[in-house]
Amino acid sequence: MKKKLPLLQKRASLVFEPSFLSSIPPLADFIPLFSLGNFVEHHICMAEESQPQEELQHHLPNMTEDKHTAHPHVHKRISPRTLRRGILAVITAFLLLTAIAAVVVWLIYRPQNPKFAVVSAAVYGLNTTAPPFLETSMQFTLLTRNPNRRVSLIYDRLTAAVQYRNQAITQPVELPPLFQERHSSVVMLLAMGGGMVPVSKEVMEGVAAEEAYGVVGLRLVVMGMVRYNAAAIRTRRYAVHVRCDVLVGLKRGYAGQVPLLANHGCVVDL
């Protein structure tokens, strides 16, 4: 213990020696250094905080431009002239396609008008003694033929009458609807007359003169509507007008089947 005591005293003297404290610089000399460091650090922080704001302000115009340019069609308005041109183009294309389809269908099916012919005639009464009224009763056998191999025919609203010099001498008779198959023939029995029909003096005198001679010229007229039917395609109704001119051998007072002296065929207007 006596040997270690001088060492402790020596160390204590080193710590508390006044000459050691005099070697430390005054505290006032460190204040400028701390102030300069704080100033530099403050401006560095300010620069770092202001940099994102400047970058944000720098990029904001670009973001605004991108917002308006990303979808330009949203704000673009179509002019009335462009709209009219578009509608006109669509209508033109539709009409063109419809016309092409109609031509193709016609080339495939090639529909033809039906054919008619008078096969026989019968007269059961012809009275010209009560002018201006004429009374008659007649019957005609009419053959209708469909020449189409791919198209059937549908008749409706049919009427028939007998004319003399373009004037009716019988009342119109309504006929039942008729469906005619492809490439087929149908016989129609038409009975007309039985009532008084007012006629002109020229018609009355002409019928009486021809009956006395033994040859009377008559015209059978059939009118109605017809449609063409091809598979799933059915056309609109078309007006059909059939005129059949015939010369029959008829003597006054005769009743029954009369010969067809001349058959000029039938004209079909469709």
C-alpha positions in Angstrom: 0.0 0.0 0.0 2.8 2.4 0.7 4.3 1.7 -2.7 1.0 2.4 -4.7 0.1 5.7 -3.0 2.6 8.0 -4.8 1.4 6.7 -8.2 -2.2 7.7 -7.4 -1.1 11.1 -6.3 0.8 11.5 -9.5 -2.2 10.7 -11.6 -4.4 13.1 -9.7 -1.9 15.8 -10.3 -2.0 15.1 -14.0 -5.8 15.5 -14.2 -6.2 18.6 -12.2 -3.1 20.4 -13.2 -3.9 24.0 -14.2 -1.6 24.0 -17.1 -3.7 21.3 -18.9 -6.9 23.5 -18.7 -5.0 26.5 -20.1 -4.2 24.5 -23.2 -8.0 24.1 -24.2 -9.2 26.8 -26.6 -11.9 29.2 -25.3 -15.6 28.1 -26.0 -16.3 31.3 -28.0 -13.9 30.0 -30.6 -16.3 27.0 -31.3 -19.4 29.1 -31.8 -18.6 30.4 -35.3 -17.8 26.8 -36.3 -21.1 25.5 -35.0 -23.0 28.4 -36.6 -21.4 27.9 -40.0 -22.2 24.2 -39.8 -25.8 24.8 -38.9 -26.1 27.3 -41.8 -24.7 24.9 -44.4 -26.9 22.1 -43.0 -30.0 24.3 -43.1 -29.5 25.3 -46.7 -28.8 21.8 -47.7 -32.1 20.6 -46.2 -33.9 23.5 -47.8 -32.4 22.6 -51.2 -33.4 19.0 -50.7 -37.0 19.9 -49.7 -37.4 22.4 -52.6 -36.1 20.0 -55.2 -39.2 17.7 -55.4 -41.5 20.7 -55.6 -39.5 22.2 -58.5 -39.4 18.8 -60.2 -43.2 18.4 -59.6 -43.8 21.9 -61.1 -41.5 21.0 -64.0 -43.5 17.8 -64.7 -47.0 19.1 -64.1 -47.3 20.7 -67.6 -46.3 17.4 -69.2 -48.9 15.5 -67.1 -51.5 18.0 -68.2 -50.6 17.6 -71.8 -50.6 13.8 -71.5 -54.1 14.0 -70.0 -55.4 15.9 -73.0 -53.4 14.0 -75.6 -53.8 10.5 -74.3 -57.4 10.3 -75.6 -57.9 13.0 -78.3 -61.1 11.3 -79.7 -62.9 11.9 -76.4 -63.0 15.7 -77.0 -63.2 15.6 -80.8 -66.7 16.5 -82.2 -68.0 15.0 -85.4 -69.2 17.6 -87.9 -72.7 17.4 -89.4 -71.2 17.1 -92.9 -69.1 14.1 -91.9 -72.1 12.5 -90.2 -74.2 13.0 -93.4 -71.5 11.5 -95.5 -71.3 8.5 -93.2 -75.1 7.9 -93.3 -75.1 8.3 -97.1 -72.3 5.8 -97.4 -74.1 3.2 -95.3 -77.4 3.7 -97.2 -75.6 3.4 -100.5 -73.8 0.2 -99.5 -77.1 -1.3 -98.2 -78.8 -0.6 -101.5 -75.9 -1.9 -103.5 -75.8 -5.1 -101.5 -79.6 -5.5 -101.9 -79.4 -5.0 -105.7 -76.6 -7.5 -106.0 -78.6 -10.1 -103.9 -81.7 -9.5 -106.1 -79.7 -10.0 -109.3 -78.1 -13.2 -107.9 -81.5 -14.6 -106.9 -83.0 -13.7 -110.3 -80.1 -15.4 -112.1 -80.5 -18.5 -110.0 -84.3 -18.9 -110.2 -85.1 -16.9 -113.4 -88.9 -16.5 -112.7 -91.2 -16.5 -115.8 -94.8 -15.3 -116.2 -97.5 -17.9 -116.0 -99.3 -19.1 -119.2 -103.1 -19.2 -119.7 -105.3 -20.7 -122.4 -109.0 -21.3 -122.9 -109.7 -25.0 -123.4 -113.5 -25.0 -123.8 -116.6 -22.8 -123.6 -120.3 -23.3 -123.1 -123.2 -20.9 -123.5 -126.4 -21.6 -121.6 -128.3 -18.5 -122.4 -128.0 -15.2 -124.3 -130.9 -12.8 -124.2 -130.7 -9.6 -126.2 -134.4 -8.8 -126.3 -134.6 -6.4 -123.3 -132.3 -3.5 -124.1 -130.3 -1.9 -122.5 -130.0 -5.0 -120.3 -128.3 -8.2 -121.5 -128.7 -11.5 -119.8 -126.4 -14.4 -120.3 -125.0 -17.5 -118.6 -121.6 -18.9 -119.7 -118.9 -21.3 -118.6 -115.2 -21.4 -119.6 -112.5 -24.0 -118.9 -109.2 -22.1 -118.4 -105.9 -23.9 -118.3 -103.1 -22.1 -116.3 -99.5 -23.4 -116.5 -96.5 -22.5 -114.4 -93.3 -22.8 -116.6 -90.9 -22.2 -113.6 -89.0 -25.3 -112.4 -87.8 -23.7 -109.2 -90.6 -21.2 -108.4 -94.2 -21.8 -107.3 -97.0 -19.3 -107.7 -99.6 -18.1 -105.2 -102.8 -16.4 -106.6 -105.3 -14.5 -104.6 -108.0 -11.8 -105.0 -108.9 -13.4 -108.3 -112.0 -12.3 -110.3 -113.3 -13.3 -113.7 -115.7 -11.7 -116.2 -116.7 -11.9 -119.9 -116.4 -8.9 -122.1 -117.7 -8.0 -125.6 -115.9 -5.1 -127.3 -114.2 -4.1 -124.1 -117.5 -3.9 -122.2 -118.5 -6.4 -119.5 -121.6 -8.6 -120.3 -121.4 -10.6 -117.0 -120.9 -9.6 -113.4 -117.4 -10.2 -112.0 -117.1 -13.5 -110.2 -114.7 -14.0 -107.3 -112.4 -17.1 -107.5 -110.8 -18.9 -104.6 -107.1 -18.5 -103.9 -104.8 -20.9 -105.9 -101.4 -22.3 -105.1 -99.6 -23.6 -108.2 -96.7 -25.9 -107.8 -93.5 -25.6 -109.8 -93.7 -26.6 -113.4 -97.3 -27.7 -113.2 -100.7 -27.0 -114.8 -104.1 -26.3 -113.2 -107.5 -26.4 -114.9 -110.0 -23.8 -113.7 -113.7 -24.0 -114.3 -115.3 -20.5 -114.5 -119.1 -20.1 -114.4 -120.4 -16.6 -115.0 -123.6 -14.8 -115.7 -127.2 -15.4 -114.6 -128.1 -11.8 -114.1 -129.1 -8.7 -116.0 -126.2 -6.4 -117.0 -126.6 -2.9 -118.4 -124.8 -2.5 -121.7 -124.5 0.1 -124.4 -126.7 0.1 -127.6 -123.6 -0.7 -129.7 -122.9 -3.9 -127.6 -126.5 -5.0 -127.7 -126.8 -4.6 -131.5 -123.3 -6.2 -132.1 -124.1 -9.4 -130.0 -127.5 -9.8 -131.7 -125.9 -9.4 -135.2 -123.1 -11.9 -134.5 -125.5 -14.4 -132.9 -127.6 -14.3 -136.0 -124.5 -14.9 -138.1 -123.4 -17.8 -135.9 -120.0 -16.5 -134.8 -119.6 -14.4 -131.6 -116.3 -12.9 -130.5 -115.8 -12.9 -126.7 -113.1 -12.0 -124.3 -112.5 -13.8 -121.0 -110.8 -11.5 -118.4 -109.1 -12.7 -115.2 -107.6 -10.3 -112.7 -106.0 -10.7 -109.4 -102.7 -10.8 -107.5 -99.8 -13.3 -107.7 -96.7 -13.9 -105.7 -93.6 -15.9 -106.6 -92.4 -18.4 -104.0 -88.9 -19.9 -104.1 -87.8 -22.0 -101.1 -87.8 -19.5 -98.2 -88.1 -16.4 -100.5 -91.5 -15.0 -101.2 -91.9 -11.9 -103.3 -94.5 -9.1 -102.8 -97.8 -9.3 -104.6 -97.9 -8.4 -108.3 -101.1 -7.4 -110.2 -101.9 -9.9 -112.9 -104.3 -9.2 -115.8 -105.2 -12.0 -118.2 -107.1 -11.4 -121.5 -108.2 -14.4 -123.6 -109.9 -13.6 -127.0 -111.9 -16.4 -128.5 -114.5 -16.9 -131.3 -117.3 -19.3 -130.5 -119.8 -20.9 -132.8 -123.2 -19.8 -131.5 -126.7 -19.8 -133.1 -129.7 -18.0 -131.7 -131.5 -20.2 -129.2 -128.7 -22.8 -128.8 -127.6 -23.7 -125.3 -124.7 -25.9 -124.3 -121.1 -26.6 -125.3 -120.0 -24.4 -128.2 -117.0 -24.9 -130.5 -113.9 -22.7 -130.3 -113.6 -21.5 -133.9 -110.5 -19.4 -133.1 -108.4 -19.2 -130.0 -105.9 -16.3 -130.1 -104.3 -17.3 -126.9 -104.1 -15.2 -123.7 -102.1 -12.1 -123.0 -100.7 -11.9 -119.5 -99.8 -8.5 -118.1 -97.8 -8.8 -114.9 
